[in-house]
Amino acid sequence: MVYSGVDHLVLAILAPLAAAILISGLDDLVVDLAWAWTWLKSALRPAASLFPPGLRQLENAPRQRIAIFVPLWHEHQVIGRMLEHNLAAIRYPDYHFFAGCYPNDVETQEAVRSVADRFPQVHLALCPHPGPTSKADCLNWIYQHLLLHEENSGQIFDIVMLHDAEDLIHPEELRWINYYAARYDFVQTPVLALATPLRKLTHGVYCDEFAENHSRDMTVRAVLGGFVPSCGVGTGYRRDALERLARASSNRLFEPEALTEDYENGLRLFRLGCSQAFVPISKSLKGGRDFVVTREFFPASWNSALRQRTRWVTGIALQGWQRFGWSGKPGELYWLWRDRKGLIANPLSVIANLVFAYGLATALWMRVSPGQARLAAATLSLQIVRIGVRMLCTGRIYGFVFALGVPVRAVYANALNTAATVQAVARYTWARIHGKPLKWLKTEHAYPARAALLAQKRKLGEILVSSGSVPAAELAVALAERTPAMRLGEYLVRSRKLEMEALYRALSFQQGLPLAQIEPETVPWPVAHALPEHAIRQWQVLPFRIAEQNLFVASPEAPGPETAQALRAFTSLEIRFHLVTPAEFERLSNALL
C-alpha cells in the first residue's frame, strides 16, 4: 500500500490531535453535566435557585434608582434611535441614561443632545479629552459625571448598568435587575443576537455561540466555583460594589488599558468577595419566544467579526493571562483555563476539520490502526454531543429550522475563531516586543429596522398614563367602553378625554417617529409631487423634503411594512416617515396638491 507524504503527515498527527480534542471535549462534557444537574435541581427546588421572579415579586421589590451608562465613539447613526426606542420600551419608572461622548465627536454629541432636549432622564457626559481612548476610559468619565449629577440634584443612584449603542433593552430588564440587585452585588442578564436569516453565516455564528454560552456556560460558572464575567451590556453593579472597586484600584472602576474591561471587572469583583449572579434565560410574562434578554446586532461580515473577536481573544486570553496569571482557587483556575483554552483549541479545531475532510476524500480512515480508530471515534462522538447541545440551545431561542444550520456554522466559526486567535497572538507579540500599548479595536454598530422594534414598545395607554395625559381610571373605562373596531386614541379624543396633540406626542414616542412641523410655503412644488398623487391619497403620505438621498414624508398614520414597500416602487430615495395630526395633514394636502 502506497502512502503519499500528506498521508504520512495526517497519520502522524492523528493520535495527538485526537487526544487533544478528546481532552477539550471531556472538559465540555463536565460543563454539560453540571448544566444538567443545575437544571434538574432548579426544577425540583425552584425556591433555592435563581428561579425567574413572578409579577408580584417584581412589583414588591424595593425600587432602586438605576443609571444606565452608554459609552460612545462615532455612534451618531444609531444612538438617537437606541435612546428613543428604549425610552419608549422600558417598563421601569426610575432610571436615567448617561451617554459618554468625546469633544472631537460633534455628531454623536448632537445626536445625544437631540434626545436629551426632549427627555430629562437622558444626560450627555462629555469626556475632558479627545477620543477615541478606550471604552473603559469613557466609562470612568461617565461615572464622574454621574457623581456630579448626584451632587447637583441631590438624587443618589443605587445601581449602575452598562449598555452599548446598539442594544435593545428588554422592557422588563430593569425590573429584573432591581429585583436581583437586592441580593447580589453584581448581576449579569443574558445577551442574545437578534434573529437572522440562514444565509447570514457570520451573524448566525453569534446566534449559536451566545445561545449556547448564555444557556449553559454562564449558568454553571458559579456552580463550579468560578466567577461571573460581565458581558459589557446588561450588567448591573450595586454602588457599594463599585466603591469597593474604586478603593482597590485608585478610583479606576474600569481599567483603561484593558481591551475587555467588562470581563476583568467580573473577576476583580469575585476576588474582592462580592456576590455575583447570572440570571438564566427565561421567558417574560408575555410568554412565547419573548425572553428577558438584551438583544443586539452583532457584526454581519467576516472582517467586522474578525476585528471584534481579535479584541476578545487578546483581552480575555492574552492580556488576562498577563494581568491576572493563574492564581486563585481551583474553581477560579478552572474557568481561567476554559476562557483561555481557545488559544490552543481554536487552531486545533480547524486542523481537525481539515484532517477529517482529507480522510473522507482519500478513504484514509480505512487504513488507520485500531487504536487510532478508537481514539478518533471517541473524539467524533464527543463532537456530535457538542453539536447536539448547541443545536438544543439554538433551537430553543431561534427555532428548529435555524438550529439545523448549526453544523455548517460550527465549521465556519472554527475558521473565524482561528483567524482571530492567530491575529490576536501576532498583535500581542508585536506590542510586547516593541513595548507598545495594545490598541482598542472598536466594533462598528448597527441598529435594527423600525419593524423589528415595535414588538417591545409599551402600549399606548401605558404611555398616556405614565405621561400624565390620561388618568389610570379613565383609561380603564375607555378600554372597557370602546368598541373593538375603534382605536383607543380615537375613542379618547372623541370622548374629549384627550387632546389630539397629546395623542400624537404619545404616538410619536411609542412609534419612534418624529412629529413634523411643516409650513406649506416651505415645501417646493417638485418635492410635494415626488410621489404620484394616487399614491399620496391611497397611503396618506405627503412628501415635504428631500435631503441626503432621503425623502421625508408626513402622515397621520404610523406606517406598516406594506406602506413602505408600496412607496418604494415610486422612488429610489430612502423614505423617512414623520407624524402629523389628521387636521394638519388635510391642511397640507389642500395647500400643496
NORWO-V912281 format. One line per field, one symbol per residue. ss: DSSP state (~ for helix, > for strand, _ for the rest). phi: phi as a letter, one per 20 degrees, with the letter a starting at -180 (. if undefined). A space follows every 50 residues. Layout:
ss=???
phi=???
This chain:
ss=____~~~~~~~~~~~~~~~~~~~~~~~~~~~~~~~~~~~~~~~~_~~~__ ____~~~~~~_____>>>>>>_______~~~~~~~~~~~_____>>>>>> >____~~~~~~~~~~~_____>>>>>________~~~~~~~~~~~~~~~~ ~~~_____>>>>>____>____~~~~~~~~_____>>>__>>>_______ ~~~~~~~~~~~~~~~~~~~~______________>>>>~~~~~~~~~~__ __________~~~~~~~~~~~____>>>____>_______>__>>>____ _~~~~~~~~~~~~~~~~~~~~~~~_____~~~~~~~~~~~_~~~~~~~~~ ~~~~~~~~~~~~_~~~~__~~~~~~~~~~~~~~~~~~~~~~~~~~~~~_~ ~~~__~~~~~~~~~~~~~~~~~~~~~~~~~~~~~_______________~ ~~~~~~___~~~~~~~_____~~~~~~~~~~______~~~~~~~_____~ ~~~~~~~~~~~___>____~~~__~~~~____~~~~~~~__>>>>>>__> >>>>>_____~~~~~~~______>>>>>>__~~~~~~~~~~~_
phi=.edeffgfffffegfffffffffffffffgfgfffffffffffecffece fgfefffffefgfdedddecfcbldffcfffffffffedfdbecbcecde cdfecfffgfffffeffdcfedcedefecfdedbgfffffffffffffff ffemddeecdddbdfdfdffgegffffgffffdcfccdefccffgbfgfe ffffffgffffffeedgffdgffeneedffencmdddffffffffffebl mefcffeefcffgffffffffenffcbdeffcffffnmdeeebedbeegd dgffffffffffffffeeffffecmcepfgfffffffffdffgdffffff fffffffffffdlfffdefgffffffffffffffffffffffffffedof ffffeggffffffgfffffffffffffffffffemeffefefefdccffg ffeffefffgffffffenfcfgffffffffeffgfefggfffffemebfg ffffffffffemdfeeccdgfedfgfffdfdfffffffdlccfcacblmd decdbecffegffffffffdbeffedececfgffffffffedd
